Amino acid sequence: MRVALSLTVLAFIVFSPFQALADWFFDTETGAAFSGYNDVRIPGDTGTLFSLSEDLKSDPTWFVRFRLGGTIARRHTISALAAPLRFFSEGQFVDDVYFTGRTFTKGETVRAVYRFDSYRLTYRYDFLLDPVELGAGITGKIRDAAISLDGNEFREYKNTGFVPLINFRLHWPFISHLGFLLEGDALVGPQGRAEDALAAFTADLNDKVRIRAGYRILEGGADNDKVYTFALIHYASLGLIARF
């Protein structure tokens, strides 16, 4: 939450010289998140490969996202996003699992928490505005993640880092006040990848409020000596954006 507040303050600082010119907006999104694969090996070179969604039972979870931003001269948009995420798993491993220096034995009841909180600052330039809106830009992402196993002993691996991403957005108003939205952040590198994309149908309630419903996918991970972790998350998403 401190990081989210810091990004929000940063967005206000960036916009303050243009406050009178900016078209401000607040965007919120919620719904259900479902774990696809969620494979873990920590340490990445000597740990045991296991799945938080297959070796353990992982229930769906509710999620919420918040974005604050503004658009200047119709084409330049800067926004700050806070997107926390938690998954809880429980079960018993069928084989021994070596994780962060401790071996969890088969048959031992284990509770796991997968935390993947994302905080982003994005700049996007819209190349097209009418009738189709099309833009691209850059995103600076702070990843605050942790994986923990709790059985006869508690072990946790935390990872916080900065990731640059490419931002993209397409909005096509195909019928009157109805449209189709495709937007997200993504990048692929030598040791990992990250993709976070939304496909949704939109409806304008008025000239200030737009709602949407669709599907979001979050996928990616890293492979190095310290950690191997790749996850796929599916979202059933409802969102609202209000301009002021």
Buried (B, 14 or more C-beta within 10 A) or exposed (E): EEBBEBBBEEBBEBBEEBEEEBEBBBBBBBBEBBBBBBBBBBBBEEBBEBBBBBBBBBEEBEBEBBBBBBBBEEEBBBBBBBBBBBBBBEBBBEEEBBBBEEEBEEEBEBBBBBBBBBBBBBBBEBEEEEEEBBBEBBBBBBBBBBBBBBBEEEBBBEBEEEBEBEBBBBBBBEEEEEBBBBBBBBBEEEEBBBBBBBBBEBEBEEEEEBBBEBEBBBBBBBBEEEBBBBBBBBBBBBBBBBBE
